[in-house]
Amino acid sequence: MRLTSFTDFGLRALMRMASDPDRAYSTAELADEFDLSRHHLTKIMASLSQAGIVMTRRGGGGGARLARPAGQIGLGDIIRVLEGDQALVNCFAADGGNCSITPHCRLKTRLREAETAFLAELDRSTLADVALPSLAGIADPQPARGDPRHA
């Protein structure tokens, strides 16, 4: 199984937000940290906000923050939100896809079971379990002698 970049980027942003949950993060700040498209990250934040995983506020002092403690946000729930419209295989699509072997297929059930097991495993962990180390208190390391930044 491969997760979309939408999910990958969303997980990165949430992992950073979980590192300092009392702080609001701007989309620009998160996009810069992870070298992501701000436009793409804005769409991700909108999806996470709509699902009640983050809260967003515009303007000065605005930004995004977790809507509830990271320990109450399951990884499986995040994946379900961000991968919501992505079928694992074509025949899982809402319209049934365009599969010529559907009436005789024995693979579909096994793939559905594997997908369920994958999400069940992620349900065992929370965002708190994968939070990044806090940036607070991490100072820029002292430049080495000879480094042009050394004063």
N, C-alpha and C positions, 0 to 999 in steps of 0.2 A: 504494500500500500504506500502511496506517495501522497503527502499533503500538498496542497496548493501553496503558492508563494503568499497568497492572501492570508492563509492560516499561519504560515511561518512568520510573516511580518507581525501579525497580530499577537502571536505568542511572545515574540521578542519584546514588543512594546509592553505587554502585560507583565512580563518578568521584570522589566525595569520599574514599572509602576509599583509592583509588589515590594520592591526593595526599599521604598520610602513612601508608604501608603498615605501619609498625611499631606503629601506634596502634590500640587497640580502640575502636570506635565503638558507642555505645548506640543502640538503635532510637529511643529518645526524642530523642536529640540529632540524629540524621539527620532524623527526622520534623519536628522544630522548624525546622531549617535550611531545609528545602524546603517547609514548610507542607503536610505530608502527614499522613494518618491513621496513627497509630502501629499500630493494629490491621492495617491493610492492609500496612504496611511489615513487620510481623512475619511475615505470610504470605509476603511476597516473600523475606525473609531465610531463611525455612525452605526455600523452593524452591532458593535459591542454595546453601545449606548442603548440602542433599541431593544437589545436583549437583557438590559439591566445589569450588565457586568461592569460598565464604567458609567460615570456621570460626567457630563461635559458642561462647561460654562464659557461663554464668549467674553471678550473684553479684558481689561486690566485685571490681573490676578486670576484670570480664567485658565482654562486648560482642562485636562482630563485627569480623573482620579478614580480609583476603584470604588464601586458602588457599595461594596460590603467587604469585610475582611478577607484577605487572600486565602485564609484557611477555610473559608466557606465557598470558594469558587473552585469547582471541580474541573480538572483538565478535560475530562470527557465532555463536560458541558460547553467548554470553550470550543472544542473541536466541532461539536454538533452545530454550534452557531456559525462558525466560520466556514465550515464545509457543507453547510445545510443544503445547498443546491447542487452539490457535486456528487453525482452517482459514482459508486465504486467501479461499476461496469455499465455499459450501455443498457443492458436489460433491466437495471435497477432504476432507470429514469422513470419519472412520473407517467410518461406515456408508454412505457414498456420497451422503449428503444426499437431498434430495427433488427431483431435477431431471428434468423431463419431456423434455429434449432430449439427455440423455446419449448415446443411441445415435448421434446425428447431430452432436454438438457438435465444433466445430473450435477453440473457444476454450480449452478445458481444457488442452491441450498447451502452448499459448502462455503461459498463466498460470503453469503449472508451470515452464516455462523462465524466465520473468521472476522468479519467486520464487527459483529456484536461482541466477540471476545476482545478485540482490539479496544473498543470503546469501554468495555467493562474494566479492562486493565487500567486505562486512563482514569476511570472513575474512582480508582483506589488512591489517586494522588490529587493534591490541590495545588493551586497557584503558589501557595506559601512554600510548598516542597521544592519548587524550582525557581524561587525568586533569586534575582541576581544580587551580588553584594551591593550594599548601599554606596552611593558615590559620596555621601556626606562624610566628611573627615578624611577623605582620600586626597592628599595634597599631591600636586605635581611633583614627581621625584626630583631630587636635586640633580642638576646636570653634572656630568663628570668633568674633571679638569680637562681643559683642551676643547671642550664642547663650546661652540660659539655662544650658547646661552649662558655659560658660566660667567658671572660678573666678578 
